[in-house]
Amino acid sequence: MLTGKQKRFLRSKAHHLNPIFQVGKGGVNDNMVKQIEEVLEARELIKVSILQNCEDDRDTVAEQLSRGAKAELVQVIGNTIVLYKESRENKQLVLPR
């Protein structure tokens, strides 16, 4: 579980990132979750965009992605979700205590 200070730090790091994945009409599926897990292992911090035609609520999509990828939900702002998962092999970010 991330503290408020850690979330603030991650939000500042994520600000300059572009969304890597888009959730559209099909919603969240197993293949997407698997790909997000792999990218999180490589990058630790990613943005996911929710398209207008997505049938699911943005909070539902955020919950499904974070639970499926075993990642921390940093932020949901507009139609963008920020996810963080500490990498086992490729650690890049050092969180404040």
RAZI-V778647 format. One record per backbone hydrogen bond with DSSP energy under -0.5 kcal/mol. CO is the residue of the C=O (numbers start at 1). NH is the residue of the N-H. If there is no record, write none. Layout:
co->[CO/CO]
nh->[NH/NH]
This chain:
co->[3/4/5/6/7/8/9/10/11/13/14/21/22/23/24/29/30/31/32/33/34/35/36/37/38/39/40/43/44/46/47/47/48/49/49/51/57/58/59/60/61/62/63/64/65/66/67/72/72/75/77/79/80/81/81/82/82/83/84/93]
nh->[7/8/9/10/11/12/13/14/15/16/17/49/24/51/27/33/34/35/36/37/38/39/40/41/42/43/44/45/85/83/20/21/81/23/51/54/61/62/63/64/65/66/67/68/69/71/70/74/84/82/80/50/77/48/83/74/75/46/72/95]
